[in-house]
C-alpha cells in the first residue's frame, strides 16, 4: 500500500475496534503491508482450487469441506485487503512500491477465484468472463483516476459485493443435498458476478464521461 489516502475503498470495518486492535498487533511485527497484500493472492488461489475441487467432487463430505474452505479463503482474502491498507496508513508502514502491491494482487485474486469456480462448475468460459469483467471494473476505476477524477468504487458488483456473493453461495451450496441440488447456486452466483460486473463497468464508465463533461 502507498501512503496516499485518495484511492482507499470506504469500509465501515476500518473503524471498528477489532480491526484497529489487530492492526496494532500486526504493526508491532516485522510483517509489511506488501507481504499482507501478497498473502491475499495465496488465500485467493486456495479459494479457487477449493471451488474447482468442490465442483467436481462426488464425495458429499469432501464437497462440503471444500465449499466451507473456499468461503473462508475468500474472506481471508478480504481481510488481507483490509489490513494491508490499515498497517500501511494507520500504522505508518507504507512503502514506495506499495501502490503496485495495492492493486496487482487484487487482479490476480479475482482471476484465480472466478476461473477456479468456472472450471469447478464445468463452465470455464463463464469463469473467465466473470474474471475479465471483475478486473475490468478496477481498470475503469483507475482510468477515472488517470483522468483526474476521484476513485469510483460504486457497484453493484464491486469487490466486496463479489466476495460476499460467492461466499454466501458457497455456504448455501453446502445445503444443496437437501433438495438434490448440485452446484446450481454457485452457477447462478457466477452468472450474477459476470452480469453485475459488466453493469458496474458500464456504470463507472458513464460516470467518468459525465463528470468529465461537467468539468
C-alpha positions in Angstrom: 0.0 0.0 0.0 1.1 3.6 -0.6 0.8 6.3 1.9 -1.8 8.1 -0.2 -5.3 8.1 1.1 -7.1 9.0 -2.2 -7.6 5.5 -3.5 -8.9 3.7 -0.5 -12.2 1.9 -0.6 -14.6 3.3 2.1 -15.1 0.5 4.6 -17.0 0.6 7.8 -14.9 -2.3 9.2 -11.9 0.0 9.1 -13.4 2.0 12.0 -14.1 -1.0 14.2 -12.3 -1.7 17.5 -11.3 -5.2 16.5 -9.7 -4.0 13.2 -7.8 -1.3 15.0 -6.6 -3.7 17.7 -5.4 -6.3 15.1 -3.7 -3.6 13.1 -1.7 -2.6 16.1 -0.6 -6.2 16.7 0.4 -6.6 13.0 2.2 -3.3 13.1 4.3 -4.5 16.0 5.6 -7.4 14.0 8.1 -7.5 11.1 5.2 -8.2 8.6 4.9 -5.5 6.0 1.8 -4.2 4.2 3.2 -5.6 0.9 3.5 -9.1 2.4 -0.1 -8.9 3.6 -1.1 -8.0 0.0 0.9 -10.9 -1.3 -0.9 -13.2 1.2 -4.2 -12.2 -0.3 -3.2 -13.9 -3.5 -2.3 -17.1 -1.7 -5.7 -17.2 0.0 -7.5 -16.4 -3.3 -5.5 -19.2 -5.0 -6.6 -21.6 -2.3 -10.2 -20.4 -2.7 -10.0 -21.0 -6.5 -8.6 -24.5 -6.0 -11.2 -25.3 -3.4 -14.0 -24.2 -5.7 -12.6 -26.2 -8.5 -12.3 -29.4 -6.5 -15.7 -28.9 -4.8 -17.4 -28.6 -8.2 -16.0 -31.9 -9.4 -16.2 -33.9 -6.1 -18.5 -36.8 -5.9 -17.9 -37.2 -2.2 -20.6 -35.2 -0.3 -18.3 -34.8 2.8 -15.3 -33.7 0.8 -17.5 -31.2 -1.2 -18.9 -29.7 2.0 -15.4 -29.3 3.5 -14.1 -27.7 0.2 -17.0 -25.3 0.0 -16.6 -24.1 3.5 -12.8 -23.8 2.9 -13.5 -21.8 -0.3 -15.8 -19.4 1.6 -13.2 -19.0 4.4 -10.4 -18.3 2.0 -12.5 -15.7 0.2 -13.0 -13.9 3.5 -9.3 -14.2 4.4 -8.5 -12.6 1.1 -10.8 -9.6 2.1 -9.2 -9.4 5.5 -5.8 -9.1 3.8 -7.2 -6.3 1.7 -8.4 -4.6 4.8 -5.2 -4.9 6.9 -2.6 -4.1 4.2 -4.0 -0.6 4.0 -4.5 -0.2 7.7 -1.0 -1.3 8.5 0.3 1.0 5.7 -1.7 4.1 6.5 -2.9 4.0 10.1 0.3 2.3 11.4 2.6 4.3 9.1 4.4 1.4 7.4 3.8 2.3 3.8 6.4 1.6 1.2 7.4 3.3 -2.1 6.3 0.3 -4.2 3.1 -0.1 -2.2 0.9 1.2 -5.0 1.8 -1.8 -7.1 1.1 -4.3 -4.3 -2.2 -2.5 -3.5 -3.6 -3.2 -7.0 -1.8 -6.2 -8.6 -2.8 -8.9 -6.0 -6.4 -7.9 -6.3 -6.4 -8.5 -10.0 -4.7 -11.9 -9.6 -7.1 -12.8 -6.8 -10.2 -12.1 -8.9 -8.8 -14.1 -11.7 -8.0 -17.3 -9.8 -11.2 -17.3 -7.7 -13.6 -17.0 -10.6 -11.6 -19.1 -13.1 -11.4 -21.8 -10.4 -15.1 -21.6 -9.8 -15.8 -21.7 -13.5 -13.8 -24.9 -14.0 -15.3 -26.5 -11.0 -18.8 -25.9 -12.4 -17.8 -27.2 -15.9 -18.3 -23.6 -17.2 -14.7 -22.4 -17.9 -15.8 -19.7 -20.4 -18.2 -18.2 -17.8 -15.4 -18.3 -15.2 -13.0 -16.5 -17.5 -15.7 -14.0 -18.5 -16.5 -13.2 -14.8 -12.8 -12.8 -14.0 -12.2 -10.5 -17.0 -15.2 -8.3 -16.2 -14.2 -8.2 -12.5 -10.8 -7.0 -13.5 -12.3 -4.5 -15.9 -14.2 -2.8 -13.1 -10.8 -2.0 -11.5 -9.4 -0.8 -14.8 -12.3 1.6 -15.3 -11.8 2.9 -11.7 -8.1 3.6 -12.4 -8.9 5.1 -15.8 -11.1 7.6 -14.0 -8.2 8.4 -11.6 -5.9 8.9 -14.6 -8.4 11.4 -15.9 -8.1 13.3 -12.7 -11.3 12.1 -11.1 -11.7 10.6 -7.6 -11.7 6.8 -7.4 -15.1 5.4 -8.1 -15.9 2.3 -6.0 -19.6 2.1 -7.0 -21.3 -1.2 -7.6 -23.5 -3.1 -7.9 -20.7 -5.7 -8.2 -17.6 -4.1 -6.7 -15.0 -6.3 -4.9 -16.8 -6.6 -1.5 -20.1 -7.5 -3.2 -18.4 -10.1 -5.4 -16.7 -11.8 -2.5 -19.9 -11.6 -0.3 -21.9 -13.2 -3.1 -19.6 -16.1 -3.8 -19.0 -16.7 0.0 -22.7 -16.8 0.6 -23.3 -19.1 -2.4 -20.6 -21.5 -1.2 -22.1 -21.8 2.2 -25.7 -22.1 0.9 -24.5 -24.8 -1.6 -23.5 -26.9 1.4 -27.2 -27.5 1.9 -28.0 -28.5 -1.7 -28.2 -32.2 -1.0 -31.4 -31.4 1.0 -33.2 -30.8 -2.3 -31.0 -32.9 -4.5 -29.2 -29.9 -6.0 -25.7 -29.8 -7.2 -23.8 -26.5 -8.0 -26.9 -24.6 -9.2 -26.5 -21.9 -6.6 -22.8 -21.4 -7.4 -23.7 -21.3 -11.1 -26.3 -18.6 -10.6 -23.8 -16.7 -8.4 -21.1 -16.8 -11.1 -23.6 -15.5 -13.7 -24.6 -12.7 -11.3 -20.9 -11.8 -10.9 -20.4 -11.7 -14.6 -23.5 -9.7 -15.4 -23.2 -7.5 -12.4 -19.5 -6.7 -13.1 -20.4 -5.9 -16.7 -23.1 -3.5 -15.4 -20.6 -2.0 -13.0 -18.1 -1.4 -15.8 -20.8 0.4 -17.8 -22.0 2.5 -14.8 -18.5 3.6 -13.8 -17.7 4.4 -17.4 -20.8 6.5 -17.8 -20.0 8.3 -14.5 -16.5 9.1 -15.8 -17.8 10.6 -19.0 -20.5 12.6 -17.2 -18.0 14.1 -14.7 -15.5 14.9 -17.4 -18.2 16.7 -19.4 -19.2 18.7 -16.3 -15.6 19.7 -15.5 
